[in-house]
Amino acid sequence: MSGTTIRREQADRIHYLHVEISTLCNAACPCCPRFEINTPLTPSSLTLGYIDIKTFKEWFPVSIMKRVKYLNFCGNHGDPATNPDLPEILEYCGQFENIFKIEFHTNGGMKNPAFWKKVATAANNSKTTEVRAVFSVDGLKDTNHIYRRNVKWDKLIKNIEAYQSTLTRKENTVLEFLVFKHNEHQIDEAKIFFAGLNLQPMFKAPINLDDGENITPVPVQNNEGGIQYWIYPTDVSDYKPSYIKDNAKVIKESKEPFGEGFKDGGFTDQDRETIKIADNTKIIPRCNQNDLYVEVDGFVHQCCFTAVAFYKERAEYLAGNYVPVASRQLLGSMEAVGFDKFSLASNTLENIIKNKVLKNLYNYSWENKVSEGKKIKCAQNCGKVNSLDALFPDENKNNKTSYRRSK
């Protein structure tokens, strides 16, 4: 095979396809972007629903699936296991031997054991090297609900038992345990408990509890915005961000629901400072060639981090209201191209890739200034040393500065 052919195949490959197959969820986790900040309220701007198997096959036909290396069902705004067609979607995707790994993340507290046995059966039938279920369980019976609000423990355990008892390769199931102050004392107990379910928990540091320098506990709010309690980061050194100093300040701020902070007008002083920092920030992208993130309504992004709360900010932007400068810049660039050019509702994924609308929007601007198209969101997510580094531990692990600045 010639070098030209190899390069063409690599260019055609979709290294990582991340699909949000549902925006429904049984839980109300306080940091989840599907809600008005830290409340259980879902904004009207969020499209609630799921991608059914018929639509999934239309959006991701055989010609696309044969090019995918890694496939992830997680999303920003819902739990993939709330999609009733999850078993059928896994059956469809599992027929493609070129896909190295299929992964889905869930709190496990929805549906019933019969559904989870169907999901496990689909995983058993897959030709993919690995089908990985990641159960997000952040504590035991007396603590899991503190962060995973509304998840019923007994139902969760019955579902996990049904899945594991049906699954052939039980070692492919992962249990992720976010370590907080309220559950740090249960680490050893959790190891023993979950071993009984053929699971070895993976303990992780949560994100969203610092601003890069200070500790910022999360206020858990009710429907009216009243604070019910606070969630604090752990004191266990193994699960604290390495960039947070021992004498870091603790800053407690309650956050109002999303829409109340918007106003008409131009740049704020904070906007100007944000632009200045982004101009001097070197972007070290975490995404690979042709990485794609697809929302439940068919909107296609470069990655899930640029899509966080996109639906909220798009609604405010189109209404003529103020949005932070990073989002305003991104939305303005998309509007200039045409929002429909990024949507599977009016385009095929093949055309979106072929026309390079994402590459023109993101990849080709990384070395520029903000005024030349460099995306502030990229600088914030893949330039700033922040809690995302816990998800990508091999990226610049020795960098202790606040920003990865250009030389």
C-alpha positions in Angstrom: 0.0 0.0 0.0 1.4 3.4 -1.0 2.1 6.2 1.4 -0.5 8.3 -0.4 -3.1 5.6 0.1 -2.3 5.4 3.8 -2.5 9.2 4.2 -5.9 9.2 2.4 -7.2 6.4 4.7 -6.1 8.3 7.8 -7.7 11.5 6.5 -11.0 9.6 5.9 -10.9 7.9 9.3 -13.2 9.2 12.0 -11.0 8.7 15.0 -13.6 9.5 17.7 -17.3 9.8 17.3 -19.2 11.0 20.3 -23.0 10.9 20.1 -25.5 12.3 22.5 -28.3 9.8 22.0 -30.6 11.2 24.7 -31.2 14.4 26.6 -33.5 12.7 29.1 -32.3 11.8 32.5 -33.7 10.4 35.8 -31.1 12.3 37.9 -30.5 15.9 38.8 -26.8 16.2 39.3 -26.0 19.8 40.4 -23.1 20.4 37.9 -24.9 19.0 34.9 -25.3 21.5 32.0 -28.7 20.1 31.1 -30.1 22.2 34.0 -30.4 25.8 35.1 -27.2 26.1 37.1 -27.2 23.7 40.1 -31.0 23.5 40.1 -33.3 20.6 38.9 -34.9 23.0 36.3 -34.5 22.1 32.6 -34.6 25.2 30.3 -37.2 25.3 27.5 -34.3 25.8 25.0 -33.1 22.3 25.5 -34.5 19.8 23.0 -35.8 16.9 25.2 -35.8 13.5 23.5 -33.6 10.7 22.1 -32.2 9.5 18.8 -34.3 6.5 17.8 -32.7 3.6 15.9 -34.2 4.7 12.6 -32.8 8.2 12.8 -29.5 6.8 14.1 -29.1 4.7 11.0 -30.0 7.6 8.8 -27.5 10.0 10.4 -24.7 7.3 10.8 -25.1 5.0 7.7 -22.8 2.1 7.0 -20.5 4.3 4.9 -19.8 6.4 8.0 -19.7 3.6 10.6 -17.0 1.8 8.5 -14.7 4.7 9.2 -15.1 5.0 13.0 -12.4 3.9 15.4 -13.9 4.8 18.8 -17.5 5.4 19.5 -18.8 7.0 22.7 -22.4 7.5 24.0 -22.2 9.9 26.9 -23.3 13.4 26.0 -23.6 16.6 27.9 -27.3 16.8 28.6 -28.7 13.3 29.2 -28.1 9.7 30.1 -27.8 7.3 27.1 -29.6 4.5 29.0 -32.8 6.6 29.0 -32.9 5.9 25.3 -35.2 2.9 24.9 -33.4 2.0 21.6 -30.0 1.7 23.3 -29.9 -2.1 22.8 -30.8 -1.8 19.1 -28.2 1.0 18.6 -25.5 -1.2 20.2 -26.6 -4.1 18.0 -26.2 -1.9 14.9 -22.9 -0.4 15.9 -21.5 -3.8 17.1 -21.5 -5.2 13.5 -18.6 -3.0 12.5 -15.3 -4.8 13.3 -13.3 -1.6 12.5 -14.7 0.0 15.7 -12.1 -0.7 18.3 -14.3 0.3 21.3 -17.8 1.3 22.0 -18.4 3.0 25.3 -21.5 4.4 27.1 -21.8 6.2 30.4 -24.8 5.9 32.8 -25.9 6.5 36.3 -27.7 3.1 36.0 -30.8 4.2 37.9 -33.3 4.1 35.1 -35.4 1.4 33.3 -35.5 -2.2 34.8 -33.4 -5.4 35.0 -35.0 -6.7 31.8 -33.8 -3.7 29.8 -30.3 -4.0 31.2 -30.2 -7.7 30.2 -31.0 -6.6 26.7 -28.2 -4.1 26.7 -25.8 -6.7 28.0 -26.9 -9.2 25.3 -26.2 -6.5 22.6 -22.8 -6.1 24.1 -22.2 -9.9 24.0 -23.2 -10.0 20.3 -20.8 -7.2 19.3 -17.9 -7.8 16.9 -16.2 -4.8 18.4 -13.1 -5.5 20.4 -14.6 -3.9 23.5 -18.0 -2.7 24.6 -17.5 -0.8 27.8 -20.3 0.3 30.2 -19.3 3.0 32.6 -21.5 3.2 35.6 -21.2 6.5 37.5 -21.8 5.7 41.1 -20.4 8.2 43.6 -20.8 6.6 46.9 -22.8 3.9 48.7 -26.4 3.7 49.7 -26.2 6.6 52.1 -24.1 9.0 49.9 -24.6 8.3 46.2 -27.7 10.5 46.1 -25.9 13.5 47.4 -24.4 14.2 44.0 -26.5 11.8 41.9 -29.7 13.4 43.0 -32.9 11.3 42.4 -31.0 8.1 41.7 -32.6 5.3 43.7 -30.0 3.0 45.2 -31.9 -0.3 45.3 -33.0 0.1 41.7 -29.5 1.0 40.6 -28.0 -2.1 42.2 -30.6 -4.4 40.7 -29.9 -3.0 37.3 -26.1 -3.5 37.7 -26.7 -7.0 38.9 -28.9 -7.8 35.8 -26.3 -6.3 33.4 -23.3 -8.0 35.0 -25.0 -11.4 35.3 -25.9 -11.4 31.6 -22.6 -10.0 30.3 -20.0 -12.4 29.0 -16.9 -10.2 29.5 -17.6 -8.7 32.9 -14.2 -7.1 33.0 -15.3 -4.6 30.4 -17.6 -2.9 32.9 -16.2 0.1 34.7 -17.5 1.8 37.8 -16.4 5.4 38.2 -16.6 6.7 41.7 -16.1 10.5 42.0 -14.4 11.3 45.3 -15.9 14.2 47.3 -15.6 15.3 50.8 -18.9 13.5 51.7 -17.8 10.1 50.4 -14.0 10.0 50.8 -14.4 7.9 53.9 -16.0 5.1 51.9 -13.3 4.3 49.5 -12.2 1.0 51.1 -15.7 0.0 51.8 -16.7 0.7 48.2 -13.9 -1.6 46.9 -15.3 -4.5 48.9 -19.0 -3.8 48.0 -18.5 -3.5 44.3 -16.1 -6.5 44.1 -19.3 -8.5 45.0 -20.8 -7.2 41.7 -17.7 -8.2 39.7 -16.6 -4.6 39.6 -13.4 -2.8 40.5 -14.3 0.8 41.1 -12.1 3.5 39.6 -11.8 6.4 41.9 -11.6 9.8 40.2 -11.2 13.5 41.1 -14.4 15.4 40.1 -14.3 18.5 37.9 -16.1 21.8 38.5 -14.9 22.2 42.1 -12.1 24.7 41.4 -11.4 27.6 39.1 -7.7 26.7 38.4 -6.5 28.4 41.6 -9.2 28.4 44.2 -11.5 25.8 45.7 -15.1 26.5 44.6 -17.6 24.2 46.3 -20.9 23.7 44.5 -24.2 25.0 46.0 -26.9 22.4 45.4 -30.1 24.5 44.7 -33.8 23.7 44.6 -36.4 24.8 42.0 -36.6 28.3 43.6 -32.8 28.8 43.6 -32.5 28.2 47.4 -29.3 26.5 48.6 -30.0 23.0 50.1 -26.4 22.1 50.8 -22.9 22.4 49.5 -20.7 19.8 47.8 -17.0 20.1 48.7 -13.9 18.6 47.1 -12.1 15.8 48.9 -9.1 16.3 51.2 -7.6 13.0 50.1 -4.4 14.1 48.3 -4.7 11.4 45.6 -7.9 12.9 44.3 -7.0 16.6 44.5 -5.9 18.5 41.4 -2.1 18.9 41.3 -2.4 22.5 40.3 -4.3 23.5 43.5 -2.0 24.8 46.2 -2.3 23.6 49.8 -3.2 27.2 50.9 -5.8 27.7 48.2 -8.7 29.9 49.2 -12.2 28.5 49.4 -14.6 30.7 47.5 -18.3 30.0 48.1 -20.7 31.7 45.6 -24.3 30.9 44.9 -25.2 31.0 41.3 -28.4 32.4 39.9 -30.3 30.5 37.2 -28.7 30.9 33.8 -30.9 33.5 32.0 -30.9 36.2 34.7 -27.4 37.4 34.1 -28.0 38.4 30.5 -28.4 41.9 29.2 -28.2 43.8 25.9 -25.0 45.5 25.0 -21.4 45.1 23.7 -18.2 44.0 25.2 -17.7 44.0 29.0 -14.4 44.5 30.7 -14.4 40.8 31.5 -14.9 40.1 27.8 -11.9 42.2 26.9 -9.7 40.4 29.5 -10.9 37.1 28.1 -9.9 38.0 24.6 -6.5 39.2 25.8 -5.8 35.9 27.7 -7.0 33.8 24.7 -4.7 35.7 22.4 -1.7 34.8 24.6 -2.7 31.2 25.1 -1.2 28.4 23.2 -3.8 25.8 22.2 -2.7 22.2 22.6 -5.7 20.4 21.2 -7.0 17.2 22.8 -9.0 16.3 19.8 -7.8 14.1 16.9 -8.3 14.0 13.2 -12.0 14.1 12.4 -13.2 13.9 16.0 -16.9 14.7 16.1 -19.6 15.3 18.7 -23.2 15.1 17.7 -26.1 16.5 19.8 -29.5 14.8 20.0 -31.0 17.3 17.6 -28.3 16.5 15.0 -26.1 19.5 15.6 -22.4 18.6 15.0 -19.5 20.1 16.9 -15.8 19.5 17.1 -16.0 18.1 20.6 -18.3 17.9 23.6 -16.6 20.7 25.5 -17.4 23.3 22.9 -21.0 22.1 23.0 -21.5 22.5 26.7 -24.7 24.6 27.2 -24.6 25.4 23.5 -28.4 25.2 23.3 -28.9 27.8 26.1 -26.4 30.3 24.6 -27.7 29.8 21.1 -31.2 30.7 22.2 -30.0 33.8 24.0 -27.8 34.8 21.1 -30.6 34.5 18.5 -32.9 36.5 20.8 -30.3 39.3 20.7 -29.3 39.0 24.4 -25.8 39.2 25.8 -23.8 36.0 26.0 -20.2 35.6 27.1 -17.7 36.6 24.5 -16.4 33.0 23.9 -19.8 31.8 23.0 -20.7 35.0 21.1 -17.6 34.6 18.9 -18.4 30.9 18.2 -22.1 31.5 17.5 -21.3 34.5 15.3 -18.9 32.4 13.2 -21.4 29.6 12.8 -24.2 32.1 11.9 -21.9 33.5 9.2 -21.5 30.1 7.6 -25.1 29.1 8.3 -26.3 27.1 11.3 -27.8 24.6 8.9 -24.4 23.7 7.6 -23.6 22.1 11.0 -26.9 20.2 11.3 -27.8 16.6 10.4 -31.4 17.8 10.1 -30.4 19.5 6.8 -27.1 17.9 5.9 -25.3 14.6 5.9 -22.3 13.9 8.1 -20.4 13.0 5.0 -21.0 16.6 3.6 -20.1 18.2 6.9 -16.8 16.4 6.9 -16.2 16.9 3.1 -16.9 20.6 3.2 -14.6 21.1 6.2 -16.9 23.4 8.0 -15.6 22.2 11.4 -12.0 22.4 10.4 -12.5 25.9 9.1 -14.2 26.9 12.3 -11.7 25.4 14.7 -8.6 23.6 13.6 -7.3 26.0 11.0 -7.6 29.0 13.4 -5.6 27.6 16.4 -2.4 29.4 15.6 -4.1 32.8 14.9 -5.2 35.7 17.1 -8.8 36.0 18.3 -9.4 38.8 15.7 -8.3 36.3 13.0 -10.7 33.6 14.1 -8.9 31.8 16.9 -11.7 30.3 19.0 -11.7 31.5 22.6 -13.6 28.3 23.7 -10.6 26.2 22.3 -8.2 28.4 24.3 -10.3 27.9 27.5 -10.7 24.2 27.1 -7.3 23.2 25.5 -5.1 26.0 26.6 -6.0 26.6 30.2 -4.7 24.3 32.9 -8.0 23.3 34.5 -10.0 20.4 35.8 -10.2 18.8 32.3 -6.6 17.8 32.8 -8.0 15.2 35.2 -9.7 13.6 32.2 -6.6 13.8 30.1 -3.8 13.1 32.5 -1.0 12.7 29.9 -1.5 16.2 28.5 1.2 18.5 29.8 1.2 16.9 33.2 4.1 19.0 34.4 2.6 22.4 33.4 1.7 24.2 36.6 0.9 27.6 35.2 -2.5 29.0 34.9 -2.4 29.2 31.1 -0.4 27.4 28.4 0.9 30.6 26.9 2.4 30.9 23.4 6.1 31.4 23.3 
